[in-house]
Amino acid sequence: MTKYALTVTCTSTRGIVAAIANYMADNGCNITDSAQFDDAQTDRFFMRVSFDSEQGATLDQLRDGFAETAAAFGMEFAFHDEAEKMKVIIMVSRFGHCLNDLLYRWRIGALPIEIVAVISNHMDYQKVVVNHDIPFHCIKVTKENKPQAEAQIMAVVEETEAELVVLARYMQVLSDEMCRKMSGRIINIHHSFLPSFKGANPYKQAFERGVKLIGATSHYVTADLDEGPIIEQDITRVTHAQSAADYVSLGRDVEAQVLARAIHAHIHRRVFLNGDKTVVFPASPGSYASERMG
């Protein structure tokens, strides 16, 4: 039995859920999980449906058959085979905690993705990546060669047919052009001290100011740098008895967990762009447990 997911976005109106349910029933599909949200402020409707195709319908058959229903409601929709792993490129600079965490989760199956390449502007993690049998690309970036470097990055994206790029503490600012071209397909992670503690050593700055909460934010990348639509956030408490090194250690742990959860939501098609923010449907019971490992 084939398992699929359907994602739908459209203007809010009456009868959408009924139309989708009727289509599923009429085509021998059994809904196993469903989530929906009607945003009264934007007048937009969002829905994600997991289902079994008991008659073995293909994605093309489901897509073609659903076209009439979609047209009636002006839906943007997509059918996905839940067995297919999303192709992902990870980008990293010299902080490797997020990269190492993602590689571990990928290796044990907690993060079901296909890592098609790792790109870095340094050679620090070449051996780690190659030892995982993953292609490694070192693309140096300077002010002078930035357009050429980004062209090389985009060439890797196109050659590998990557659907998602993850900035796992990649410390280079992407151009507006690349952000627009890859809109909704690049996920970043950063500490949540912004805009208070900018620049170098943010955890040291936080320590010196006696911060009591350390957090991290994962979001889609836009031309506004660290202000893209937020996917996932988390925090951990710190006390006066902890050192600046403790802040750094705890911060890295939070960053790794938040980034993994954001990727997990994206690859399972649970994240919907809604203007400057996102709608993120929770994972169905049982599917999220493996991500909490470690």
N, C-alpha and C positions, 0 to 999 in steps of 0.2 A: 504494500500500500504506500503510495507516494504522499509525502507531507509537503504542503505548500503554505505560503503566507501571502495575503493580499493587503496592500496598503492603499488607502484612499484619502484624498484631500479634496474638498469642494466647498462651495458656499453652503452655509447652513440652511436647511429647509426640511420640511416634514417628509417622511417616507423613505429616507436613505437606508436606514438599518433594515427595514422590511424588504426593500428591493434587493439588497445584498443577500439577506437570508433566503429569500425566495429563489434567487439565482443559484445559490449553493445547493439548495434542496432539489431544484429541478435538474441539476447536473450531477447528481449522485455524490455530492460532497458533504462531509460531516464536519461541522465546526467544532474544534477542540478548545479554542481559546479566542476571546474577543475583547477588545478594549476600544473605547471611543471617547471623544471629548468635543464638546460644542463650546467654542469660545464666543461668548456674548459680546466681547469688546471688538473683536475683529470680524465677527460674523462668519467665521470659518469652522468647518467640521473636519475632524480627523478620526480615522479608524484603522485599526490593524486587526486582521482576522487570521488565525492559524486553522488549517483544516486538512482533512484527509480526502484524497480523491479515490473513492471506493471503486470507480469505474476505470481508473488508470488514465485519466485525461492528461494531455500534455500541456505545458505552459502556453504554447501557441493556441491550442484549442480553447483553453480557458480564457485567454486574452481576447481572442476573436469573438468568442461567444458573449463576453461581458461588454463589448463595445457599445451595444445598443443601450444597455442599462446605464453605462457611464455617461453617454451622450445626453441622456434624459436629465441628468443632474449636473452636467458640466464637471464631471470628476476628473482629477488627475489620479491615475491609478497605476499600480504595477503588481504583477504576480511574481513570486520568488520561490524557487526550489530550496527548501530549508536544509537540504543535504549538501548544497553547493557552498564551499567555503569562499569567502570574499578574499580577493587578492589585495595584499597590503604592502606598502613600502614604509619602512621605519627610517626616520632621519634623526641623527644624534650628533652632538659635538663632543665635549669632554667630560660631561657628567653622565655616567653610565647606569645609574640606579634604575631608571625607567626602562631602558633597553634590556638590562639583565632580567628585570621582573617580567617583561613581556615575553622574552625568550623562554623563561621558565614556564610561564602559564601556557605558552604555545606548545612546548615540548610535552607537558603532561596532559594536554587536551582540554585544559580549563578555558582556553581562548581559541575557539575553533576558527582559525584563519589560515590563509596560505601566505606566508611571508615571502614575497618574490624578490626582495632586495633590501639591503640596508645602505643608506647613503650618509656619508659624513664629510665634514670639511677638515677632518683630522684622521690620522691613522691609528689612533689609540685602540679602537675596538675591532680592527681588522681580523686579528687572530680569533677572537671570541666568535665573531660572525661566521668566518670561514669554517671553523670547527663545527658549526651547526649546519654545514653544507648549504649556506645561504650566500648568494652573490653579494659582494661588498664593493661599493663604488666610493672612492675618495675624490670628491669634487671640491677643490680649494675655492674659496670665495674672498675676493678683495673688492674695494670700491671700484677699481678699474675694470675687473672682469665679471662683475655681477651679472650683466645681461647674458654673457656667454655661459656662465655657470648655471644660471637658471634654465637656459636652453638645454644644457646637458641633463639637468634634473628632469625636465619635461620629456626629454628623449627616453629616459629610463622608464618614466611613467607610461609612456605610449608603447614602448617595446614590451613591457611586462603586462600591459593591459590592467594596471593597478586601478582598483576602484576607490582606494582610500590611502591617504598619506598621513602618517602619524609623526608629529614633531615631539620626539621623546627627549626633551631638553636640547633641541636644536637651536643654537644661539645666534642664528642669523635672521634678520628681518626679511621677509619675502616681499617682493614687489607688488604693487597694486594690481598689475596685469596678471601675475600668477595667481593672486588671491581671487580675482574675478573669474579667471579661467577654471579654477578648481573649487569654486564656491560650493560649500556643503560637502566637500570631499577631503578637507584637511582638518585634522584635530590637533589641538595644542594643549599643553599643560603648563601651569605656572603657579607659584605660591600666591596666596590670597592677600598678601600685604599691600598689593597695588591699590590705589596710587600712593599710599603713605610712604613706603620704603622702596624707592626706585634705585636702579644702578647696582653697583657691586655690593656683595655681602649683605643682602637684605635680612638674613637671619641674624647676623651680628647687630644690625641696626635695630631689629625687633627686640633682641636680648637687652640692648642698652636702654630701650624704652620700657622694659618691663612688661612686654606683651604677655597675655595670659592664654591666648588662643592661637594656634598655628593651623592654617588651612591651605587648601589647594583647589584650583578651579581648572576644569577641562572644558574647552569650548571650540566651536568652529572658527577657523581663521578667516578674518576679513581684512580689508585694507586699513581698518582702525586698530591694527596691532592686537592688543590684548582685550579688545572690547567686543569680540564676536559673540554670537548666541551661545549661552552657557548650556552645557549638557549635564555636567555632574560636578558636585562640590562636596567637601567633607572637612572636618576640623578635628584637632586633638588638643587637649588642655596641657599647659605647661605651668610650672610654678617658679617662685623665686629661688628655689633650691637647685634648679637645673642650670647648666652652663650653656654658653653659646654653641658648643659642639653638640650638646643634647638637642638644641633647637634644630640644628642642621640635620641630625640623624632622624628625628621625628618628622621633620618636614619632608625629607626624601621618602619616607615610608608612606606618608599621606599622599604625596604626589603620585607615587607608583600605583597605589590602590585606586585613586580617583581616575587616573588615565585608563587603567584596565577596565574599570566599570563603564567609562564613556565609550570605549571601543566596543565592549560587549553589547551595549545598547545599540550602537550604530550598526554593527554587523548583523544584528537580528532585526533590523528595520523597525526599531522601536522609537526612533527619534524623527520628529517632524519639524521642519523649520516653520516658524510662525512669526514673520516679521523679524524683529530684533531679538526674539527669544525662541525657545523650543518647547514643543510638547514631547515629553518622554514617558512612554507607557511602561509600567513596571513589568518585569519578567514574570512569566507564569510560574506557579509553584513548582519547585524542583529544578527548574532550568538555571537558577541563579546560584545554587549551592556550591557548585564547583568553583565559581569565581571567588568565593570567600576563602578558599583554601590558602594556607600560608599567610 
